[in-house]
Amino acid sequence: MKFMIIMKADKNTEAGVMPSEQVLTEMGKFNEELVNAGIMLAGEGLHPSSKGARVKFSGGKPTVTDGPFAETKELIAGFWLWEVKSKEEALEWVKRIPNPDGTDFEVEIRQVFAAEDFGPEFTPEAREQEERLRAQIASKQ
Amino acid sequence: MRFMMLMIPKGYETAEPDAMPDAKAVAAMMKYNESLQQAGVLLALDGLRPPSMGARVSFPGGKPKVTDGPFAEAKEVLGGYWMIDVKSREEAIEWASRCPASENEVIEVRQVQELSDFPPDVQEAAAGLLELQGRSGQPKGA
């Protein structure tokens, strides 16, 4: 099962504050463990929302709003993608995320949709299309 | 430059665990996905199951505290994402604007951090991980 582990933004990440050397070192070790355990698929950090934008759609027309998005408590600072056997296994790893500074932070764990999660609405043609798309992406990297 | 297009569907914060996307909307989205792929900008994409199947972990006083979904206080949640590799922020926004999204959906466009965005000492500290992931020191498109 594939899970997305979402690191929520806070004042520091939104202000573009760089993590301390200790945080970087411990996070590096943790990431190494994830890779060695064979569960790490991806991990990325995002620039603050002040550099981003939101696109809304009204009557099919897009409207662009520039960041920052201070009004939302749900901003994302980064994420991991992990391949694990269960939600419990994902939770066990999440509990071990290093936090040498003892700061308050929150992580959200969400399962990623897989082809087998869908019913007959996901037709053989659509499945084939999806598989082809993923193969093309994989070959590009 | 890599960008994430974060799909935020209003109402998904209260969706039932077995909620599935509408087949018609998926078909339209697949066409859009193919156009991203054919333009050579698509790096990855995924859909997320409803938050009612997920969990949040906070760390009050350094101790992990697990809360199962749905998350009552959440006014918006992530429904899925695309990772694209484009030449500029404008191009990323242009792609987001072309998405066959509905009125209740918002796409947040956020730039992904590249190693080259960091000061030299941070780059050095992170170099080992990239090696482990089998990536070159310079991520694609940076």
HADDOCK unambig.tbl for C-alpha pairs under 7 A between the chains (distance, minus, plus):
assign (segid A and resid 24 and name CA) (segid B and resid 125 and name CA) 6.94 0.50 0.50
assign (segid A and resid 25 and name CA) (segid B and resid 125 and name CA) 6.71 0.50 0.50
assign (segid A and resid 28 and name CA) (segid B and resid 126 and name CA) 6.67 0.50 0.50
assign (segid A and resid 28 and name CA) (segid B and resid 129 and name CA) 6.57 0.50 0.50
assign (segid A and resid 32 and name CA) (segid B and resid 129 and name CA) 6.50 0.50 0.50
assign (segid A and resid 44 and name CA) (segid B and resid 112 and name CA) 6.81 0.50 0.50
assign (segid A and resid 45 and name CA) (segid B and resid 112 and name CA) 5.98 0.50 0.50
assign (segid A and resid 45 and name CA) (segid B and resid 113 and name CA) 5.42 0.50 0.50
assign (segid A and resid 46 and name CA) (segid B and resid 110 and name CA) 6.46 0.50 0.50
assign (segid A and resid 46 and name CA) (segid B and resid 111 and name CA) 5.80 0.50 0.50
assign (segid A and resid 46 and name CA) (segid B and resid 112 and name CA) 4.46 0.50 0.50
assign (segid A and resid 46 and name CA) (segid B and resid 113 and name CA) 5.26 0.50 0.50
assign (segid A and resid 47 and name CA) (segid B and resid 110 and name CA) 6.64 0.50 0.50
assign (segid A and resid 47 and name CA) (segid B and resid 111 and name CA) 5.50 0.50 0.50
assign (segid A and resid 47 and name CA) (segid B and resid 112 and name CA) 5.97 0.50 0.50
assign (segid A and resid 47 and name CA) (segid B and resid 113 and name CA) 5.78 0.50 0.50
assign (segid A and resid 49 and name CA) (segid B and resid 110 and name CA) 6.61 0.50 0.50
assign (segid A and resid 52 and name CA) (segid B and resid 109 and name CA) 5.39 0.50 0.50
assign (segid A and resid 52 and name CA) (segid B and resid 110 and name CA) 4.74 0.50 0.50
assign (segid A and resid 52 and name CA) (segid B and resid 111 and name CA) 6.69 0.50 0.50
assign (segid A and resid 53 and name CA) (segid B and resid 108 and name CA) 5.80 0.50 0.50
assign (segid A and resid 53 and name CA) (segid B and resid 109 and name CA) 5.13 0.50 0.50
assign (segid A and resid 53 and name CA) (segid B and resid 110 and name CA) 6.93 0.50 0.50
assign (segid A and resid 54 and name CA) (segid B and resid 106 and name CA) 6.67 0.50 0.50
assign (segid A and resid 54 and name CA) (segid B and resid 107 and name CA) 5.54 0.50 0.50
assign (segid A and resid 54 and name CA) (segid B and resid 108 and name CA) 4.28 0.50 0.50
assign (segid A and resid 54 and name CA) (segid B and resid 109 and name CA) 5.96 0.50 0.50
assign (segid A and resid 55 and name CA) (segid B and resid 96 and name CA) 6.84 0.50 0.50
assign (segid A and resid 55 and name CA) (segid B and resid 97 and name CA) 6.49 0.50 0.50
assign (segid A and resid 55 and name CA) (segid B and resid 106 and name CA) 5.68 0.50 0.50
assign (segid A and resid 55 and name CA) (segid B and resid 107 and name CA) 5.08 0.50 0.50
assign (segid A and resid 55 and name CA) (segid B and resid 108 and name CA) 6.34 0.50 0.50
assign (segid A and resid 56 and name CA) (segid B and resid 105 and name CA) 6.70 0.50 0.50
assign (segid A and resid 56 and name CA) (segid B and resid 106 and name CA) 4.80 0.50 0.50
assign (segid A and resid 56 and name CA) (segid B and resid 107 and name CA) 6.65 0.50 0.50
assign (segid A and resid 57 and name CA) (segid B and resid 101 and name CA) 6.66 0.50 0.50
assign (segid A and resid 57 and name CA) (segid B and resid 102 and name CA) 6.32 0.50 0.50
assign (segid A and resid 57 and name CA) (segid B and resid 103 and name CA) 5.09 0.50 0.50
assign (segid A and resid 57 and name CA) (segid B and resid 105 and name CA) 6.91 0.50 0.50
assign (segid A and resid 57 and name CA) (segid B and resid 106 and name CA) 6.98 0.50 0.50
assign (segid A and resid 58 and name CA) (segid B and resid 103 and name CA) 5.23 0.50 0.50
assign (segid A and resid 59 and name CA) (segid B and resid 103 and name CA) 6.86 0.50 0.50
assign (segid A and resid 60 and name CA) (segid B and resid 102 and name CA) 6.97 0.50 0.50
assign (segid A and resid 62 and name CA) (segid B and resid 97 and name CA) 5.43 0.50 0.50
assign (segid A and resid 74 and name CA) (segid B and resid 76 and name CA) 6.77 0.50 0.50
assign (segid A and resid 95 and name CA) (segid B and resid 64 and name CA) 5.69 0.50 0.50
assign (segid A and resid 102 and name CA) (segid B and resid 62 and name CA) 5.56 0.50 0.50
assign (segid A and resid 104 and name CA) (segid B and resid 59 and name CA) 5.77 0.50 0.50
assign (segid A and resid 104 and name CA) (segid B and resid 60 and name CA) 6.05 0.50 0.50
assign (segid A and resid 105 and name CA) (segid B and resid 58 and name CA) 5.84 0.50 0.50
assign (segid A and resid 105 and name CA) (segid B and resid 59 and name CA) 6.11 0.50 0.50
assign (segid A and resid 106 and name CA) (segid B and resid 56 and name CA) 6.88 0.50 0.50
assign (segid A and resid 106 and name CA) (segid B and resid 57 and name CA) 5.67 0.50 0.50
assign (segid A and resid 106 and name CA) (segid B and resid 58 and name CA) 4.38 0.50 0.50
assign (segid A and resid 106 and name CA) (segid B and resid 59 and name CA) 6.83 0.50 0.50
assign (segid A and resid 107 and name CA) (segid B and resid 56 and name CA) 5.59 0.50 0.50
assign (segid A and resid 107 and name CA) (segid B and resid 57 and name CA) 5.20 0.50 0.50
assign (segid A and resid 107 and name CA) (segid B and resid 58 and name CA) 6.43 0.50 0.50
assign (segid A and resid 108 and name CA) (segid B and resid 55 and name CA) 5.89 0.50 0.50
assign (segid A and resid 108 and name CA) (segid B and resid 56 and name CA) 4.36 0.50 0.50
assign (segid A and resid 108 and name CA) (segid B and resid 57 and name CA) 6.40 0.50 0.50
assign (segid A and resid 109 and name CA) (segid B and resid 54 and name CA) 5.39 0.50 0.50
assign (segid A and resid 109 and name CA) (segid B and resid 55 and name CA) 5.17 0.50 0.50
assign (segid A and resid 109 and name CA) (segid B and resid 56 and name CA) 6.03 0.50 0.50
assign (segid A and resid 110 and name CA) (segid B and resid 48 and name CA) 6.24 0.50 0.50
assign (segid A and resid 110 and name CA) (segid B and resid 49 and name CA) 6.52 0.50 0.50
assign (segid A and resid 110 and name CA) (segid B and resid 51 and name CA) 6.51 0.50 0.50
assign (segid A and resid 110 and name CA) (segid B and resid 54 and name CA) 4.85 0.50 0.50
assign (segid A and resid 111 and name CA) (segid B and resid 48 and name CA) 5.75 0.50 0.50
assign (segid A and resid 111 and name CA) (segid B and resid 49 and name CA) 5.44 0.50 0.50
assign (segid A and resid 111 and name CA) (segid B and resid 54 and name CA) 6.72 0.50 0.50
assign (segid A and resid 112 and name CA) (segid B and resid 46 and name CA) 6.54 0.50 0.50
assign (segid A and resid 112 and name CA) (segid B and resid 47 and name CA) 5.73 0.50 0.50
assign (segid A and resid 112 and name CA) (segid B and resid 48 and name CA) 4.41 0.50 0.50
assign (segid A and resid 112 and name CA) (segid B and resid 49 and name CA) 5.82 0.50 0.50
assign (segid A and resid 113 and name CA) (segid B and resid 47 and name CA) 5.37 0.50 0.50
assign (segid A and resid 113 and name CA) (segid B and resid 48 and name CA) 5.50 0.50 0.50
assign (segid A and resid 113 and name CA) (segid B and resid 49 and name CA) 5.79 0.50 0.50
assign (segid A and resid 121 and name CA) (segid B and resid 23 and name CA) 6.21 0.50 0.50
assign (segid A and resid 133 and name CA) (segid B and resid 34 and name CA) 6.90 0.50 0.50
assign (segid A and resid 137 and name CA) (segid B and resid 42 and name CA) 6.81 0.50 0.50
assign (segid A and resid 137 and name CA) (segid B and resid 43 and name CA) 5.99 0.50 0.50
assign (segid A and resid 137 and name CA) (segid B and resid 44 and name CA) 6.91 0.50 0.50
